[in-house]
Amino acid sequence: SAGARRLGWTPALLSYPGYAGPGGARVLGRVLLAPPGVEPSRRRGLPGWRRFLTLELPEQAVEVHLPGTSVTAVSDGSGLLDAVVDVALPPGPTDVRLRAAGVPGRPDVRGVVHTAPAGPVRGVVCDVDDTVWITGLSRPLVAFWRTVARSSAQRHPVPGVAGLLRALVRDEPHAPVVYLSNGAWNLNGPVVRFLRRHRFPAGPVLMTDWGVTPERWFRDGRQHKRDTLDRLVRELPHVRWVLVGDDGEHDPEIYRDLARRHPDAVEAVAVRQVAPGSRPVVDAEGDVPVVSAPDGRALLEALRPHLGRPRPSSTD
């Protein structure tokens, strides 16, 4: 980064969709170094590998502007901005404005925070790879090629899942929809545009960093998903979640674990069957229904009889 600084590169921002609840707003973004006149937030149509050729900037102060309040947050060691702002927002989408502190010549970057209603409401958590779009994680080389060589415009949706998610929140105004992925934050923008293009409900896409950590060579994708689900349950305690994923990796195990530990927070689990020719299956984890089917339409049909059941009393 020192070399880039000598060439005149300055901090630039990306904004990722965030979410909000009773405890405040979680604002997400990233700080990069970029040449003068180049705005990373405006890049479109790049193949996946190009999105990893970035210079993230740690410890950069960022001004966060929301209606009624402004705070300054600092990017972490990988340039990620992940700030919780103490603010009460109305249900639905709210604009957020980000500015790199002390950096002239860069425009403000606009983003969005999705705020859940204050009362009881259904929410959806949905996996991305092989649930939203076809990746083929059971064939690692194919999955790698789709991730690094293709743009989001060249990816294909899993049939019926957008309709499934729309149906789940149709009667729940401003219901929270959260997409959960082990993909790298570098791919957040393409995923968000893919969701919009294929009429998925809008919501944050919570991703991770690839690469080494102080504790291990590679980040633990299962732990990332568990930690994120636990945080959602903690920060949005009034939401009952329908958890949507696939059986290509670890979603059933992770979702069942959450249903065991927080049965009052999970309304149902829906698992897309990756193997061709699979038949729908209806099961349960305690009192939480677990349905499996090959596509979104079949999942919705299997789910319908089990939706709207009373919320059990917490045993905690």
C-alpha positions in Angstrom: 0.0 0.0 0.0 3.0 2.3 0.5 3.8 2.1 -3.2 0.2 2.8 -4.1 0.3 5.9 -1.8 3.4 7.1 -3.6 1.5 6.8 -6.9 -1.2 9.1 -5.5 -3.8 6.4 -4.7 -6.2 7.5 -2.0 -8.8 5.8 0.2 -12.1 4.9 -1.6 -15.2 3.2 -0.2 -17.6 0.4 -1.0 -20.9 0.2 0.8 -22.6 -3.1 1.6 -26.3 -3.4 2.6 -26.7 -3.5 6.3 -29.6 -4.2 8.8 -31.1 -2.6 11.9 -33.2 -3.6 14.9 -33.8 -2.5 18.4 -30.1 -2.4 19.3 -29.1 0.0 16.4 -28.0 -0.2 12.8 -25.2 -2.4 11.5 -23.4 -0.5 8.8 -21.1 -2.5 6.5 -18.6 -1.5 3.9 -15.0 -1.6 2.8 -12.1 0.8 2.5 -9.8 0.3 -0.6 -6.9 2.3 -2.1 -7.7 3.4 -5.6 -6.2 5.8 -8.2 -7.6 9.3 -8.4 -10.7 9.4 -10.5 -11.4 5.6 -10.1 -14.4 4.8 -7.9 -14.6 1.1 -7.0 -18.3 1.4 -6.1 -19.1 2.1 -9.8 -17.4 -1.0 -11.3 -19.7 -3.4 -13.0 -19.5 -6.7 -15.0 -16.0 -7.7 -13.8 -15.2 -11.5 -13.7 -14.8 -12.8 -10.1 -11.0 -12.9 -10.2 -10.7 -9.2 -10.9 -12.6 -8.4 -7.7 -9.8 -10.0 -5.7 -7.2 -7.6 -7.2 -7.8 -4.9 -4.6 -5.7 -3.1 -2.0 -7.8 -3.1 1.3 -6.9 -0.3 3.7 -7.0 -1.0 7.5 -7.5 1.5 10.2 -9.0 4.2 8.0 -11.6 6.5 9.7 -14.9 6.6 8.0 -17.7 9.0 8.6 -21.1 7.3 8.8 -24.2 9.5 8.2 -27.7 8.2 9.0 -30.8 10.3 9.6 -30.5 12.0 12.9 -26.9 10.9 13.7 -23.4 10.8 12.4 -20.5 8.8 13.8 -16.9 7.9 12.9 -15.9 4.3 12.6 -12.6 2.7 11.7 -12.0 -0.1 9.2 -10.5 -3.4 10.6 -7.3 -5.2 9.6 -8.8 -6.3 6.3 -10.3 -2.9 5.5 -13.8 -4.0 6.5 -16.1 -1.4 8.0 -18.5 -3.2 10.4 -20.0 -0.6 12.7 -23.1 -0.7 15.0 -24.6 2.8 15.2 -26.9 3.6 18.2 -29.9 4.9 16.2 -33.7 4.2 16.0 -34.8 3.9 12.3 -38.3 3.4 10.8 -39.0 0.0 9.4 -37.9 -0.6 5.8 -34.8 0.7 3.9 -32.9 3.8 5.0 -30.2 5.5 3.1 -26.7 5.6 4.7 -23.9 7.9 3.5 -20.2 7.0 3.9 -17.2 9.3 3.6 -13.5 8.6 4.1 -12.5 11.0 6.8 -9.8 13.5 5.8 -9.8 12.4 2.2 -10.6 15.3 -0.2 -11.7 14.6 -3.8 -13.7 11.5 -3.2 -17.5 11.5 -3.5 -19.7 10.2 -0.7 -20.7 6.6 -1.2 -24.4 5.8 -0.6 -25.7 2.6 0.8 -28.8 1.2 2.5 -29.7 -0.3 5.9 -32.8 -2.6 6.1 -34.7 -2.1 9.4 -36.9 -4.8 10.8 -40.3 -3.9 12.4 -40.3 -3.6 16.2 -43.1 -6.2 16.7 -43.1 -10.0 16.1 -42.4 -10.8 12.5 -41.2 -13.6 10.2 -37.7 -13.3 8.8 -35.7 -15.3 6.3 -32.1 -16.3 6.3 -31.0 -17.7 3.0 -27.8 -19.3 1.9 -26.3 -18.2 -1.4 -24.2 -20.9 -3.1 -26.5 -23.6 -4.6 -29.5 -22.0 -2.9 -29.8 -18.6 -4.6 -27.5 -19.3 -7.5 -26.0 -22.5 -9.0 -22.4 -22.9 -8.0 -21.9 -26.7 -7.8 -19.9 -26.8 -4.6 -20.1 -30.6 -4.8 -17.7 -30.3 -7.8 -15.0 -28.0 -6.5 -13.3 -27.2 -9.8 -16.6 -26.2 -11.4 -17.5 -24.1 -8.4 -14.1 -22.4 -8.5 -14.5 -21.6 -12.2 -17.9 -20.1 -11.8 -16.7 -18.0 -8.9 -13.5 -16.6 -10.4 -14.2 -16.5 -14.2 -17.8 -15.4 -14.5 -19.6 -12.2 -13.7 -22.9 -12.2 -11.8 -24.8 -11.6 -15.1 -23.5 -15.1 -16.3 -24.7 -16.9 -13.2 -28.0 -18.9 -13.1 -30.6 -18.8 -10.2 -31.8 -22.0 -8.5 -35.4 -22.4 -9.9 -38.2 -21.1 -7.7 -36.2 -19.8 -4.8 -36.8 -16.1 -5.5 -40.5 -16.9 -5.5 -40.2 -18.9 -2.3 -38.6 -16.0 -0.5 -41.1 -13.5 -1.9 -44.0 -15.7 -0.7 -42.5 -16.1 2.8 -42.5 -12.3 3.4 -45.4 -11.2 1.2 -47.7 -10.7 4.2 -45.0 -9.3 6.5 -44.3 -5.6 5.8 -40.5 -4.9 5.9 -39.7 -8.4 7.0 -36.0 -9.0 7.4 -34.4 -11.1 4.6 -30.7 -11.9 5.2 -28.4 -13.7 2.8 -25.6 -15.7 4.4 -22.6 -16.8 2.5 -19.1 -18.2 3.0 -18.1 -16.2 -0.1 -15.6 -13.4 0.2 -16.7 -9.8 0.8 -15.1 -8.9 -2.6 -18.2 -10.6 -4.2 -20.8 -8.7 -2.2 -21.7 -6.2 -5.0 -22.2 -8.9 -7.7 -24.4 -11.0 -5.3 -26.5 -7.9 -4.5 -27.0 -7.1 -8.2 -27.8 -10.7 -9.0 -30.5 -10.7 -6.3 -32.0 -7.6 -7.7 -31.9 -8.8 -11.3 -33.7 -12.0 -10.4 -36.3 -10.4 -8.1 -35.1 -11.8 -4.8 -36.3 -9.7 -1.8 -33.7 -7.0 -0.9 -31.5 -7.6 2.2 -28.0 -7.6 3.4 -25.5 -10.3 2.2 -23.3 -11.3 5.1 -20.1 -12.7 3.9 -16.6 -13.4 5.2 -12.9 -12.9 4.4 -10.9 -15.7 2.7 -7.4 -16.5 3.9 -5.4 -16.9 7.0 -6.4 -15.8 10.5 -4.3 -15.7 13.7 -5.8 -19.1 14.7 -5.8 -21.1 11.5 -4.8 -21.2 7.8 -8.3 -20.9 6.5 -11.4 -19.4 7.9 -14.0 -21.8 9.2 -17.1 -21.4 7.0 -19.3 -23.4 9.4 -18.3 -21.2 12.3 -18.9 -18.0 10.3 -22.5 -19.2 9.6 -23.1 -20.2 13.2 -21.7 -17.0 14.6 -23.8 -14.9 12.2 -27.0 -16.8 13.0 -26.4 -16.4 16.7 -25.8 -12.7 16.2 -29.1 -12.3 14.3 -31.0 -14.1 17.0 -29.4 -11.9 19.6 -29.8 -8.6 17.8 -33.3 -9.3 16.4 -35.0 -11.2 19.2 -38.5 -10.5 18.0 -38.0 -12.3 14.6 -38.9 -15.9 13.9 -36.7 -17.1 11.1 -37.3 -19.5 8.2 -33.8 -20.8 7.4 -33.3 -21.7 3.7 -30.2 -23.6 2.5 -29.1 -26.7 0.6 -27.7 -30.1 1.4 -24.6 -29.7 -0.7 -22.5 -28.8 2.3 -23.3 -28.1 6.0 -26.5 -26.0 6.0 -28.8 -28.8 7.4 -26.4 -29.4 10.3 -26.0 -25.7 11.1 -29.7 -24.9 10.8 -30.7 -27.9 13.0 -28.2 -26.9 15.6 -29.8 -23.4 15.8 -33.3 -24.9 16.0 -32.2 -27.1 18.9 -30.6 -24.2 20.8 -33.2 -21.5 19.9 -36.5 -23.3 19.0 -38.4 -20.1 19.8 -36.4 -18.2 17.1 -36.8 -20.7 14.3 -40.2 -21.1 12.5 -39.0 -23.7 10.0 -36.0 -25.0 8.0 -36.1 -25.5 4.2 -33.4 -27.4 2.5 -32.9 -27.5 -1.2 -31.8 -31.0 -2.4 -28.8 -30.8 -4.7 -28.8 -34.4 -6.0 -30.9 -34.8 -9.1 -34.1 -36.9 -8.8 -34.6 -36.3 -5.0 -38.0 -36.5 -3.5 -39.4 -34.1 -1.0 -39.0 -35.1 2.7 -40.7 -33.6 5.7 -38.9 -34.0 9.1 -38.5 -32.1 12.3 -35.9 -30.9 14.8 -37.9 -31.0 18.0 -41.0 -28.8 17.3 -39.3 -27.1 14.3 -40.4 -28.5 10.9 -37.5 -29.4 8.5 -38.6 -29.8 4.8 -36.4 -30.8 1.9 -37.2 -30.6 -1.8 -35.3 -30.1 -5.1 -36.4 -26.5 -5.9 -38.0 -23.4 -4.5 -41.5 -24.3 -5.7 -41.5 -27.7 -4.1 -40.1 -26.3 -0.9 -42.9 -23.8 -0.7 -45.5 -26.5 -1.1 -43.8 -28.6 1.6 -43.6 -25.6 3.9 -47.1 -24.2 3.6 -48.8 -26.6 6.1 -46.2 -25.8 8.7 -46.1 -22.0 8.6 -47.8 -19.8 11.1 -47.5 -22.2 14.1 -47.6 -20.5 17.5 -44.3 -19.4 18.9 -43.2 -21.7 21.8 -42.2 -20.3 25.1 -38.4 -20.0 25.5 -36.9 -22.6 27.7 -33.7 -20.6 28.3 
